[in-house]
Amino acid sequence: MMENKIEILCPSRQCPRCKKMITYLERLIAKNNWDAKIVVVTSLKELLKFNTWILPSVFVNGAKVARGYKPIAKDIVPYLK
């Protein structure tokens, strides 16, 4: 099975909202037994490639899933491989 990439865009790993998002998505991945890895994007150069200023944002395999809020499982599933 191909591994999915869930990218979390955030200004810093120390940001409280981003910490909560990372923990939330880790639990969601484990609960649903998805083959996915989380990549936290904090570099300004990389953030600019995503064309969003609402943070944290979540992208699954390159598709925008959520901006500024926690996505629920049914929002993520359509983008998983």
PDB file with SEQRES, HELIX, SHEET and CRYST1 records, atoms N, CA, C and O in Angstrom:
SEQRES   1 A   81  MET MET GLU ASN LYS ILE GLU ILE LEU CYS PRO SER ARG          
SEQRES   2 A   81  GLN CYS PRO ARG CYS LYS LYS MET ILE THR TYR LEU GLU          
SEQRES   3 A   81  ARG LEU ILE ALA LYS ASN ASN TRP ASP ALA LYS ILE VAL          
SEQRES   4 A   81  VAL VAL THR SER LEU LYS GLU LEU LEU LYS PHE ASN THR          
SEQRES   5 A   81  TRP ILE LEU PRO SER VAL PHE VAL ASN GLY ALA LYS VAL          
SEQRES   6 A   81  ALA ARG GLY TYR LYS PRO ILE ALA LYS ASP ILE VAL PRO          
SEQRES   7 A   81  TYR LEU LYS                                                  
HELIX    1 AA1 PRO A   16  ASN A   32  1                                  17    
HELIX    2 AA2 LEU A   44  LEU A   48  1                                   5    
HELIX    3 AA3 ALA A   73  ILE A   76  1                                   4    
HELIX    4 AA4 VAL A   77  TYR A   79  5                                   3    
SHEET    1 AA1 4 ALA A  36  VAL A  41  0                                        
SHEET    2 AA1 4 ASN A   4  LEU A   9  1                                        
SHEET    3 AA1 4 SER A  57  VAL A  60 -1                                        
SHEET    4 AA1 4 ALA A  63  ARG A  67 -1                                        
CRYST1    1.000    1.000    1.000  90.00  90.00  90.00 P 1           1          
ATOM      1  N   MET A   1       0.834  -1.186   0.000  1.00  0.00           N  
ATOM      2  CA  MET A   1       0.000   0.000   0.000  1.00  0.00           C  
ATOM      3  C   MET A   1       0.879   1.250   0.000  1.00  0.00           C  
ATOM      4  O   MET A   1       1.930   1.288   0.639  1.00  0.00           O  
ATOM      5  N   MET A   2       0.436   2.248  -0.713  1.00  0.00           N  
ATOM      6  CA  MET A   2       1.178   3.484  -0.827  1.00  0.00           C  
ATOM      7  C   MET A   2       0.951   4.364   0.403  1.00  0.00           C  
ATOM      8  O   MET A   2      -0.180   4.505   0.869  1.00  0.00           O  
ATOM      9  N   GLU A   3       2.018   4.949   0.922  1.00  0.00           N  
ATOM     10  CA  GLU A   3       1.877   5.796   2.099  1.00  0.00           C  
ATOM     11  C   GLU A   3       1.355   7.173   1.705  1.00  0.00           C  
ATOM     12  O   GLU A   3       1.796   7.756   0.714  1.00  0.00           O  
ATOM     13  N   ASN A   4       0.423   7.680   2.481  1.00  0.00           N  
ATOM     14  CA  ASN A   4      -0.147   8.995   2.259  1.00  0.00           C  
ATOM     15  C   ASN A   4       0.647  10.040   3.024  1.00  0.00           C  
ATOM     16  O   ASN A   4       1.269   9.744   4.044  1.00  0.00           O  
ATOM     17  N   LYS A   5       0.619  11.256   2.523  1.00  0.00           N  
ATOM     18  CA  LYS A   5       1.349  12.352   3.157  1.00  0.00           C  
ATOM     19  C   LYS A   5       0.345  13.406   3.612  1.00  0.00           C  
ATOM     20  O   LYS A   5      -0.383  13.987   2.807  1.00  0.00           O  
ATOM     21  N   ILE A   6       0.327  13.634   4.916  1.00  0.00           N  
ATOM     22  CA  ILE A   6      -0.530  14.673   5.494  1.00  0.00           C  
ATOM     23  C   ILE A   6       0.386  15.794   5.955  1.00  0.00           C  
ATOM     24  O   ILE A   6       1.191  15.627   6.871  1.00  0.00           O  
ATOM     25  N   GLU A   7       0.247  16.934   5.304  1.00  0.00           N  
ATOM     26  CA  GLU A   7       1.091  18.078   5.628  1.00  0.00           C  
ATOM     27  C   GLU A   7       0.312  19.063   6.490  1.00  0.00           C  
ATOM     28  O   GLU A   7      -0.826  19.423   6.190  1.00  0.00           O  
ATOM     29  N   ILE A   8       0.960  19.485   7.568  1.00  0.00           N  
ATOM     30  CA  ILE A   8       0.382  20.490   8.446  1.00  0.00           C  
ATOM     31  C   ILE A   8       1.236  21.739   8.289  1.00  0.00           C  
ATOM     32  O   ILE A   8       2.433  21.724   8.576  1.00  0.00           O  
ATOM     33  N   LEU A   9       0.619  22.812   7.834  1.00  0.00           N  
ATOM     34  CA  LEU A   9       1.318  24.071   7.671  1.00  0.00           C  
ATOM     35  C   LEU A   9       1.152  24.876   8.942  1.00  0.00           C  
ATOM     36  O   LEU A   9       0.031  25.152   9.369  1.00  0.00           O  
ATOM     37  N   CYS A  10       2.274  25.255   9.550  1.00  0.00           N  
ATOM     38  CA  CYS A  10       2.192  26.042  10.773  1.00  0.00           C  
ATOM     39  C   CYS A  10       3.442  26.900  10.913  1.00  0.00           C  
ATOM     40  O   CYS A  10       4.495  26.560  10.373  1.00  0.00           O  
ATOM     41  N   PRO A  11       3.330  28.013  11.636  1.00  0.00           N  
ATOM     42  CA  PRO A  11       4.473  28.909  11.778  1.00  0.00           C  
ATOM     43  C   PRO A  11       5.592  28.328  12.647  1.00  0.00           C  
ATOM     44  O   PRO A  11       6.762  28.666  12.469  1.00  0.00           O  
ATOM     45  N   SER A  12       5.225  27.452  13.587  1.00  0.00           N  
ATOM     46  CA  SER A  12       6.208  26.877  14.498  1.00  0.00           C  
ATOM     47  C   SER A  12       5.643  25.625  15.147  1.00  0.00           C  
ATOM     48  O   SER A  12       4.443  25.539  15.410  1.00  0.00           O  
ATOM     49  N   ARG A  13       6.506  24.662  15.403  1.00  0.00           N  
ATOM     50  CA  ARG A  13       6.073  23.455  16.107  1.00  0.00           C  
ATOM     51  C   ARG A  13       5.669  23.790  17.549  1.00  0.00           C  
ATOM     52  O   ARG A  13       5.012  22.986  18.211  1.00  0.00           O  
ATOM     53  N   GLN A  14       6.057  24.962  18.031  1.00  0.00           N  
ATOM     54  CA  GLN A  14       5.741  25.362  19.404  1.00  0.00           C  
ATOM     55  C   GLN A  14       4.404  26.092  19.514  1.00  0.00           C  
ATOM     56  O   GLN A  14       3.931  26.359  20.619  1.00  0.00           O  
ATOM     57  N   CYS A  15       3.808  26.406  18.399  1.00  0.00           N  
ATOM     58  CA  CYS A  15       2.505  27.083  18.380  1.00  0.00           C  
ATOM     59  C   CYS A  15       1.463  26.150  19.018  1.00  0.00           C  
ATOM     60  O   CYS A  15       1.340  25.000  18.597  1.00  0.00           O  
ATOM     61  N   PRO A  16       0.716  26.621  20.022  1.00  0.00           N  
ATOM     62  CA  PRO A  16      -0.268  25.761  20.696  1.00  0.00           C  
ATOM     63  C   PRO A  16      -1.320  25.172  19.749  1.00  0.00           C  
ATOM     64  O   PRO A  16      -1.683  24.004  19.887  1.00  0.00           O  
ATOM     65  N   ARG A  17      -1.807  25.953  18.802  1.00  0.00           N  
ATOM     66  CA  ARG A  17      -2.809  25.451  17.854  1.00  0.00           C  
ATOM     67  C   ARG A  17      -2.210  24.356  16.968  1.00  0.00           C  
ATOM     68  O   ARG A  17      -2.874  23.368  16.655  1.00  0.00           O  
ATOM     69  N   CYS A  18      -0.960  24.538  16.573  1.00  0.00           N  
ATOM     70  CA  CYS A  18      -0.304  23.538  15.721  1.00  0.00           C  
ATOM     71  C   CYS A  18      -0.024  22.255  16.500  1.00  0.00           C  
ATOM     72  O   CYS A  18      -0.184  21.156  15.969  1.00  0.00           O  
ATOM     73  N   LYS A  19       0.392  22.392  17.756  1.00  0.00           N  
ATOM     74  CA  LYS A  19       0.621  21.210  18.598  1.00  0.00           C  
ATOM     75  C   LYS A  19      -0.657  20.389  18.711  1.00  0.00           C  
ATOM     76  O   LYS A  19      -0.635  19.163  18.603  1.00  0.00           O  
ATOM     77  N   LYS A  20      -1.780  21.089  18.933  1.00  0.00           N  
ATOM     78  CA  LYS A  20      -3.066  20.397  19.045  1.00  0.00           C  
ATOM     79  C   LYS A  20      -3.429  19.713  17.733  1.00  0.00           C  
ATOM     80  O   LYS A  20      -3.951  18.599  17.736  1.00  0.00           O  
ATOM     81  N   MET A  21      -3.156  20.376  16.612  1.00  0.00           N  
ATOM     82  CA  MET A  21      -3.467  19.803  15.296  1.00  0.00           C  
ATOM     83  C   MET A  21      -2.639  18.547  15.044  1.00  0.00           C  
ATOM     84  O   MET A  21      -3.161  17.547  14.553  1.00  0.00           O  
ATOM     85  N   ILE A  22      -1.360  18.596  15.377  1.00  0.00           N  
ATOM     86  CA  ILE A  22      -0.478  17.441  15.181  1.00  0.00           C  
ATOM     87  C   ILE A  22      -0.975  16.262  16.015  1.00  0.00           C  
ATOM     88  O   ILE A  22      -1.106  15.152  15.500  1.00  0.00           O  
ATOM     89  N   THR A  23      -1.249  16.491  17.286  1.00  0.00           N  
ATOM     90  CA  THR A  23      -1.738  15.436  18.179  1.00  0.00           C  
ATOM     91  C   THR A  23      -3.063  14.873  17.677  1.00  0.00           C  
ATOM     92  O   THR A  23      -3.261  13.658  17.651  1.00  0.00           O  
ATOM     93  N   TYR A  24      -3.965  15.763  17.279  1.00  0.00           N  
ATOM     94  CA  TYR A  24      -5.276  15.350  16.775  1.00  0.00           C  
ATOM     95  C   TYR A  24      -5.124  14.440  15.543  1.00  0.00           C  
ATOM     96  O   TYR A  24      -5.759  13.389  15.466  1.00  0.00           O  
ATOM     97  N   LEU A  25      -4.290  14.844  14.592  1.00  0.00           N  
ATOM     98  CA  LEU A  25      -4.130  14.053  13.372  1.00  0.00           C  
ATOM     99  C   LEU A  25      -3.401  12.738  13.632  1.00  0.00           C  
ATOM    100  O   LEU A  25      -3.713  11.729  13.001  1.00  0.00           O  
ATOM    101  N   GLU A  26      -2.443  12.733  14.544  1.00  0.00           N  
ATOM    102  CA  GLU A  26      -1.772  11.482  14.911  1.00  0.00           C  
ATOM    103  C   GLU A  26      -2.785  10.484  15.461  1.00  0.00           C  
ATOM    104  O   GLU A  26      -2.752   9.303  15.114  1.00  0.00           O  
ATOM    105  N   ARG A  27      -3.676  10.957  16.311  1.00  0.00           N  
ATOM    106  CA  ARG A  27      -4.708  10.081  16.889  1.00  0.00           C  
ATOM    107  C   ARG A  27      -5.697   9.613  15.829  1.00  0.00           C  
ATOM    108  O   ARG A  27      -6.115   8.455  15.843  1.00  0.00           O  
ATOM    109  N   LEU A  28      -6.074  10.496  14.913  1.00  0.00           N  
ATOM    110  CA  LEU A  28      -7.007  10.157  13.845  1.00  0.00           C  
ATOM    111  C   LEU A  28      -6.409   9.087  12.925  1.00  0.00           C  
ATOM    112  O   LEU A  28      -7.105   8.160  12.510  1.00  0.00           O  
ATOM    113  N   ILE A  29      -5.131   9.222  12.612  1.00  0.00           N  
ATOM    114  CA  ILE A  29      -4.436   8.243  11.774  1.00  0.00           C  
ATOM    115  C   ILE A  29      -4.412   6.884  12.469  1.00  0.00           C  
ATOM    116  O   ILE A  29      -4.709   5.859  11.854  1.00  0.00           O  
ATOM    117  N   ALA A  30      -4.056   6.882  13.756  1.00  0.00           N  
ATOM    118  CA  ALA A  30      -3.986   5.626  14.514  1.00  0.00           C  
ATOM    119  C   ALA A  30      -5.364   4.983  14.654  1.00  0.00           C  
ATOM    120  O   ALA A  30      -5.513   3.775  14.468  1.00  0.00           O  
ATOM    121  N   LYS A  31      -6.364   5.789  14.981  1.00  0.00           N  
ATOM    122  CA  LYS A  31      -7.721   5.277  15.188  1.00  0.00           C  
ATOM    123  C   LYS A  31      -8.281   4.629  13.926  1.00  0.00           C  
ATOM    124  O   LYS A  31      -8.958   3.603  14.000  1.00  0.00           O  
ATOM    125  N   ASN A  32      -8.002   5.221  12.778  1.00  0.00           N  
ATOM    126  CA  ASN A  32      -8.541   4.725  11.512  1.00  0.00           C  
ATOM    127  C   ASN A  32      -7.582   3.798  10.769  1.00  0.00           C  
ATOM    128  O   ASN A  32      -7.891   3.313   9.681  1.00  0.00           O  
ATOM    129  N   ASN A  33      -6.409   3.557  11.373  1.00  0.00           N  
ATOM    130  CA  ASN A  33      -5.415   2.655  10.799  1.00  0.00           C  
ATOM    131  C   ASN A  33      -5.036   3.040   9.358  1.00  0.00           C  
ATOM    132  O   ASN A  33      -4.940   2.185   8.478  1.00  0.00           O  
ATOM    133  N   TRP A  34      -4.825   4.333   9.144  1.00  0.00           N  
ATOM    134  CA  TRP A  34      -4.431   4.809   7.828  1.00  0.00           C  
ATOM    135  C   TRP A  34      -2.929   4.666   7.651  1.00  0.00           C  
ATOM    136  O   TRP A  34      -2.167   4.805   8.608  1.00  0.00           O  
ATOM    137  N   ASP A  35      -2.512   4.391   6.439  1.00  0.00           N  
ATOM    138  CA  ASP A  35      -1.098   4.365   6.090  1.00  0.00           C  
ATOM    139  C   ASP A  35      -0.727   5.790   5.683  1.00  0.00           C  
ATOM    140  O   ASP A  35      -0.809   6.159   4.512  1.00  0.00           O  
ATOM    141  N   ALA A  36      -0.319   6.581   6.676  1.00  0.00           N  
ATOM    142  CA  ALA A  36      -0.045   7.993   6.412  1.00  0.00           C  
ATOM    143  C   ALA A  36       1.060   8.493   7.325  1.00  0.00           C  
ATOM    144  O   ALA A  36       1.230   8.026   8.451  1.00  0.00           O  
ATOM    145  N   LYS A  37       1.799   9.451   6.808  1.00  0.00           N  
ATOM    146  CA  LYS A  37       2.807  10.097   7.649  1.00  0.00           C  
ATOM    147  C   LYS A  37       2.497  11.583   7.688  1.00  0.00           C  
ATOM    148  O   LYS A  37       1.980  12.158   6.731  1.00  0.00           O  
ATOM    149  N   ILE A  38       2.824  12.183   8.815  1.00  0.00           N  
ATOM    150  CA  ILE A  38       2.606  13.612   9.009  1.00  0.00           C  
ATOM    151  C   ILE A  38       3.913  14.344   8.748  1.00  0.00           C  
ATOM    152  O   ILE A  38       4.972  13.968   9.250  1.00  0.00           O  
ATOM    153  N   VAL A  39       3.810  15.395   7.952  1.00  0.00           N  
ATOM    154  CA  VAL A  39       4.942  16.273   7.690  1.00  0.00           C  
ATOM    155  C   VAL A  39       4.532  17.662   8.148  1.00  0.00           C  
ATOM    156  O   VAL A  39       3.522  18.200   7.693  1.00  0.00           O  
ATOM    157  N   VAL A  40       5.319  18.242   9.050  1.00  0.00           N  
ATOM    158  CA  VAL A  40       5.025  19.580   9.548  1.00  0.00           C  
ATOM    159  C   VAL A  40       5.862  20.567   8.745  1.00  0.00           C  
ATOM    160  O   VAL A  40       7.091  20.490   8.739  1.00  0.00           O  
ATOM    161  N   VAL A  41       5.194  21.491   8.070  1.00  0.00           N  
ATOM    162  CA  VAL A  41       5.858  22.482   7.225  1.00  0.00           C  
ATOM    163  C   VAL A  41       5.909  23.799   7.990  1.00  0.00           C  
ATOM    164  O   VAL A  41       4.870  24.394   8.277  1.00  0.00           O  
ATOM    165  N   THR A  42       7.127  24.259   8.325  1.00  0.00           N  
ATOM    166  CA  THR A  42       7.280  25.499   9.084  1.00  0.00           C  
ATOM    167  C   THR A  42       8.106  26.547   8.337  1.00  0.00           C  
ATOM    168  O   THR A  42       8.068  27.726   8.690  1.00  0.00           O  
ATOM    169  N   SER A  43       8.836  26.139   7.329  1.00  0.00           N  
ATOM    170  CA  SER A  43       9.693  27.050   6.578  1.00  0.00           C  
ATOM    171  C   SER A  43       8.844  28.022   5.755  1.00  0.00           C  
ATOM    172  O   SER A  43       7.940  27.606   5.031  1.00  0.00           O  
ATOM    173  N   LEU A  44       9.142  29.318   5.873  1.00  0.00           N  
ATOM    174  CA  LEU A  44       8.392  30.325   5.124  1.00  0.00           C  
ATOM    175  C   LEU A  44       8.447  30.046   3.625  1.00  0.00           C  
ATOM    176  O   LEU A  44       7.443  30.185   2.925  1.00  0.00           O  
ATOM    177  N   LYS A  45       9.605  29.659   3.142  1.00  0.00           N  
ATOM    178  CA  LYS A  45       9.770  29.356   1.712  1.00  0.00           C  
ATOM    179  C   LYS A  45       8.807  28.238   1.283  1.00  0.00           C  
ATOM    180  O   LYS A  45       8.187  28.318   0.222  1.00  0.00           O  
ATOM    181  N   GLU A  46       8.690  27.206   2.113  1.00  0.00           N  
ATOM    182  CA  GLU A  46       7.785  26.091   1.803  1.00  0.00           C  
ATOM    183  C   GLU A  46       6.318  26.494   1.987  1.00  0.00           C  
ATOM    184  O   GLU A  46       5.464  26.109   1.188  1.00  0.00           O  
ATOM    185  N   LEU A  47       6.026  27.270   3.038  1.00  0.00           N  
ATOM    186  CA  LEU A  47       4.652  27.706   3.290  1.00  0.00           C  
ATOM    187  C   LEU A  47       4.096  28.501   2.112  1.00  0.00           C  
ATOM    188  O   LEU A  47       2.920  28.369   1.771  1.00  0.00           O  
ATOM    189  N   LEU A  48       4.930  29.318   1.498  1.00  0.00           N  
ATOM    190  CA  LEU A  48       4.491  30.150   0.377  1.00  0.00           C  
ATOM    191  C   LEU A  48       4.041  29.318  -0.824  1.00  0.00           C  
ATOM    192  O   LEU A  48       3.235  29.786  -1.629  1.00  0.00           O  
ATOM    193  N   LYS A  49       4.543  28.111  -0.951  1.00  0.00           N  
ATOM    194  CA  LYS A  49       4.164  27.234  -2.069  1.00  0.00           C  
ATOM    195  C   LYS A  49       2.708  26.785  -1.989  1.00  0.00           C  
ATOM    196  O   LYS A  49       2.130  26.379  -2.997  1.00  0.00           O  
ATOM    197  N   PHE A  50       2.108  26.855  -0.794  1.00  0.00           N  
ATOM    198  CA  PHE A  50       0.751  26.351  -0.597  1.00  0.00           C  
ATOM    199  C   PHE A  50      -0.331  27.407  -0.809  1.00  0.00           C  
ATOM    200  O   PHE A  50      -1.517  27.077  -0.831  1.00  0.00           O  
ATOM    201  N   ASN A  51       0.054  28.656  -0.964  1.00  0.00           N  
ATOM    202  CA  ASN A  51      -0.889  29.720  -1.288  1.00  0.00           C  
ATOM    203  C   ASN A  51      -2.031  29.849  -0.266  1.00  0.00           C  
ATOM    204  O   ASN A  51      -3.197  29.969  -0.642  1.00  0.00           O  
ATOM    205  N   THR A  52      -1.688  29.822   1.003  1.00  0.00           N  
ATOM    206  CA  THR A  52      -2.674  30.064   2.061  1.00  0.00           C  
ATOM    207  C   THR A  52      -1.988  30.780   3.219  1.00  0.00           C  
ATOM    208  O   THR A  52      -0.828  30.513   3.535  1.00  0.00           O  
ATOM    209  N   TRP A  53      -2.722  31.688   3.839  1.00  0.00           N  
ATOM    210  CA  TRP A  53      -2.195  32.384   5.008  1.00  0.00           C  
ATOM    211  C   TRP A  53      -2.978  32.018   6.253  1.00  0.00           C  
ATOM    212  O   TRP A  53      -2.714  32.559   7.327  1.00  0.00           O  
ATOM    213  N   ILE A  54      -3.913  31.131   6.134  1.00  0.00           N  
ATOM    214  CA  ILE A  54      -4.679  30.675   7.294  1.00  0.00           C  
ATOM    215  C   ILE A  54      -3.958  29.453   7.863  1.00  0.00           C  
ATOM    216  O   ILE A  54      -3.847  28.420   7.203  1.00  0.00           O  
ATOM    217  N   LEU A  55      -3.478  29.586   9.078  1.00  0.00           N  
ATOM    218  CA  LEU A  55      -2.706  28.511   9.688  1.00  0.00           C  
ATOM    219  C   LEU A  55      -3.318  28.125  11.031  1.00  0.00           C  
ATOM    220  O   LEU A  55      -3.889  28.985  11.702  1.00  0.00           O  
ATOM    221  N   PRO A  56      -3.221  26.891  11.436  1.00  0.00           N  
ATOM    222  CA  PRO A  56      -2.650  25.787  10.668  1.00  0.00           C  
ATOM    223  C   PRO A  56      -3.588  25.341   9.545  1.00  0.00           C  
ATOM    224  O   PRO A  56      -4.811  25.434   9.651  1.00  0.00           O  
ATOM    225  N   SER A  57      -2.984  24.863   8.488  1.00  0.00           N  
ATOM    226  CA  SER A  57      -3.732  24.296   7.370  1.00  0.00           C  
ATOM    227  C   SER A  57      -3.303  22.846   7.191  1.00  0.00           C  
ATOM    228  O   SER A  57      -2.182  22.468   7.530  1.00  0.00           O  
ATOM    229  N   VAL A  58      -4.220  22.037   6.650  1.00  0.00           N  
ATOM    230  CA  VAL A  58      -3.935  20.615   6.450  1.00  0.00           C  
ATOM    231  C   VAL A  58      -4.112  20.279   4.964  1.00  0.00           C  
ATOM    232  O   VAL A  58      -5.138  20.580   4.355  1.00  0.00           O  
ATOM    233  N   PHE A  59      -3.089  19.654   4.414  1.00  0.00           N  
ATOM    234  CA  PHE A  59      -3.118  19.186   3.035  1.00  0.00           C  
ATOM    235  C   PHE A  59      -2.877  17.688   3.049  1.00  0.00           C  
ATOM    236  O   PHE A  59      -1.988  17.209   3.753  1.00  0.00           O  
ATOM    237  N   VAL A  60      -3.658  16.946   2.280  1.00  0.00           N  
ATOM    238  CA  VAL A  60      -3.489  15.496   2.187  1.00  0.00           C  
ATOM    239  C   VAL A  60      -3.137  15.173   0.741  1.00  0.00           C  
ATOM    240  O   VAL A  60      -3.917  15.430  -0.176  1.00  0.00           O  
ATOM    241  N   ASN A  61      -1.949  14.606   0.554  1.00  0.00           N  
ATOM    242  CA  ASN A  61      -1.441  14.277  -0.789  1.00  0.00           C  
ATOM    243  C   ASN A  61      -1.574  15.472  -1.732  1.00  0.00           C  
ATOM    244  O   ASN A  61      -1.949  15.321  -2.895  1.00  0.00           O  
ATOM    245  N   GLY A  62      -1.262  16.661  -1.213  1.00  0.00           N  
ATOM    246  CA  GLY A  62      -1.264  17.876  -2.017  1.00  0.00           C  
ATOM    247  C   GLY A  62      -2.589  18.603  -2.120  1.00  0.00           C  
ATOM    248  O   GLY A  62      -2.639  19.712  -2.653  1.00  0.00           O  
ATOM    249  N   ALA A  63      -3.671  18.006  -1.624  1.00  0.00           N  
ATOM    250  CA  ALA A  63      -4.999  18.628  -1.707  1.00  0.00           C  
ATOM    251  C   ALA A  63      -5.332  19.353  -0.402  1.00  0.00           C  
ATOM    252  O   ALA A  63      -5.120  18.817   0.685  1.00  0.00           O  
ATOM    253  N   LYS A  64      -5.850  20.564  -0.520  1.00  0.00           N  
ATOM    254  CA  LYS A  64      -6.235  21.345   0.655  1.00  0.00           C  
ATOM    255  C   LYS A  64      -7.464  20.705   1.298  1.00  0.00           C  
ATOM    256  O   LYS A  64      -8.489  20.524   0.641  1.00  0.00           O  
ATOM    257  N   VAL A  65      -7.361  20.363   2.584  1.00  0.00           N  
ATOM    258  CA  VAL A  65      -8.454  19.713   3.302  1.00  0.00           C  
ATOM    259  C   VAL A  65      -9.054  20.644   4.355  1.00  0.00           C  
ATOM    260  O   VAL A  65     -10.271  20.663   4.540  1.00  0.00           O  
ATOM    261  N   ALA A  66      -8.217  21.410   5.043  1.00  0.00           N  
ATOM    262  CA  ALA A  66      -8.716  22.297   6.091  1.00  0.00           C  
ATOM    263  C   ALA A  66      -7.778  23.480   6.270  1.00  0.00           C  
ATOM    264  O   ALA A  66      -6.559  23.354   6.147  1.00  0.00           O  
ATOM    265  N   ARG A  67      -8.369  24.631   6.563  1.00  0.00           N  
ATOM    266  CA  ARG A  67      -7.572  25.832   6.840  1.00  0.00           C  
ATOM    267  C   ARG A  67      -8.104  26.480   8.113  1.00  0.00           C  
ATOM    268  O   ARG A  67      -9.180  27.077   8.120  1.00  0.00           O  
ATOM    269  N   GLY A  68      -7.326  26.350   9.199  1.00  0.00           N  
ATOM    270  CA  GLY A  68      -7.690  26.991  10.448  1.00  0.00           C  
ATOM    271  C   GLY A  68      -8.590  26.184  11.363  1.00  0.00           C  
ATOM    272  O   GLY A  68      -8.966  26.665  12.432  1.00  0.00           O  
ATOM    273  N   TYR A  69      -8.943  24.979  10.974  1.00  0.00           N  
ATOM    274  CA  TYR A  69      -9.782  24.129  11.827  1.00  0.00           C  
ATOM    275  C   TYR A  69      -9.370  22.670  11.660  1.00  0.00           C  
ATOM    276  O   TYR A  69      -8.683  22.315  10.702  1.00  0.00           O  
ATOM    277  N   LYS A  70      -9.798  21.827  12.605  1.00  0.00           N  
ATOM    278  CA  LYS A  70      -9.476  20.402  12.555  1.00  0.00           C  
ATOM    279  C   LYS A  70     -10.422  19.694  11.589  1.00  0.00           C  
ATOM    280  O   LYS A  70     -11.640  19.773  11.749  1.00  0.00           O  
ATOM    281  N   PRO A  71      -9.882  19.013  10.602  1.00  0.00           N  
ATOM    282  CA  PRO A  71     -10.745  18.262   9.685  1.00  0.00           C  
ATOM    283  C   PRO A  71     -11.225  16.973  10.343  1.00  0.00           C  
ATOM    284  O   PRO A  71     -10.501  16.374  11.137  1.00  0.00           O  
ATOM    285  N   ILE A  72     -12.435  16.547  10.019  1.00  0.00           N  
ATOM    286  CA  ILE A  72     -12.926  15.272  10.531  1.00  0.00           C  
ATOM    287  C   ILE A  72     -12.527  14.185   9.533  1.00  0.00           C  
ATOM    288  O   ILE A  72     -12.142  14.487   8.403  1.00  0.00           O  
ATOM    289  N   ALA A  73     -12.617  12.942   9.945  1.00  0.00           N  
ATOM    290  CA  ALA A  73     -12.159  11.817   9.121  1.00  0.00           C  
ATOM    291  C   ALA A  73     -12.786  11.825   7.727  1.00  0.00           C  
ATOM    292  O   ALA A  73     -12.094  11.583   6.739  1.00  0.00           O  
ATOM    293  N   LYS A  74     -14.095  12.102   7.637  1.00  0.00           N  
ATOM    294  CA  LYS A  74     -14.746  12.046   6.327  1.00  0.00           C  
ATOM    295  C   LYS A  74     -14.243  13.127   5.377  1.00  0.00           C  
ATOM    296  O   LYS A  74     -14.418  13.007   4.164  1.00  0.00           O  
ATOM    297  N   ASP A  75     -13.612  14.195   5.913  1.00  0.00           N  
ATOM    298  CA  ASP A  75     -13.017  15.222   5.060  1.00  0.00           C  
ATOM    299  C   ASP A  75     -11.681  14.757   4.475  1.00  0.00           C  
ATOM    300  O   ASP A  75     -11.269  15.220   3.411  1.00  0.00           O  
ATOM    301  N   ILE A  76     -11.015  13.850   5.169  1.00  0.00           N  
ATOM    302  CA  ILE A  76      -9.688  13.388   4.763  1.00  0.00           C  
ATOM    303  C   ILE A  76      -9.760  12.176   3.835  1.00  0.00           C  
ATOM    304  O   ILE A  76      -8.990  12.086   2.879  1.00  0.00           O  
ATOM    305  N   VAL A  77     -10.667  11.252   4.104  1.00  0.00           N  
ATOM    306  CA  VAL A  77     -10.750   9.983   3.386  1.00  0.00           C  
ATOM    307  C   VAL A  77     -10.731  10.116   1.858  1.00  0.00           C  
ATOM    308  O   VAL A  77     -10.023   9.348   1.206  1.00  0.00           O  
ATOM    309  N   PRO A  78     -11.477  11.060   1.254  1.00  0.00           N  
ATOM    310  CA  PRO A  78     -11.465  11.128  -0.200  1.00  0.00           C  
ATOM    311  C   PRO A  78     -10.095  11.393  -0.825  1.00  0.00           C  
ATOM    312  O   PRO A  78      -9.890  11.118  -2.008  1.00  0.00           O  
ATOM    313  N   TYR A  79      -9.159  11.925  -0.040  1.00  0.00           N  
ATOM    314  CA  TYR A  79      -7.839  12.267  -0.570  1.00  0.00           C  
ATOM    315  C   TYR A  79      -6.778  11.219  -0.284  1.00  0.00           C  
ATOM    316  O   TYR A  79      -5.636  11.361  -0.722  1.00  0.00           O  
ATOM    317  N   LEU A  80      -7.135  10.173   0.443  1.00  0.00           N  
ATOM    318  CA  LEU A  80      -6.176   9.106   0.730  1.00  0.00           C  
ATOM    319  C   LEU A  80      -6.054   8.166  -0.459  1.00  0.00           C  
ATOM    320  O   LEU A  80      -7.021   7.925  -1.181  1.00  0.00           O  
ATOM    321  N   LYS A  81      -4.860   7.647  -0.650  1.00  0.00           N  
ATOM    322  CA  LYS A  81      -4.601   6.711  -1.751  1.00  0.00           C  
ATOM    323  C   LYS A  81      -4.917   5.298  -1.306  1.00  0.00           C  
ATOM    324  O   LYS A  81      -4.767   4.358  -2.086  1.00  0.00           O  
TER     325      LYS A  81                                                      
END                                                                             
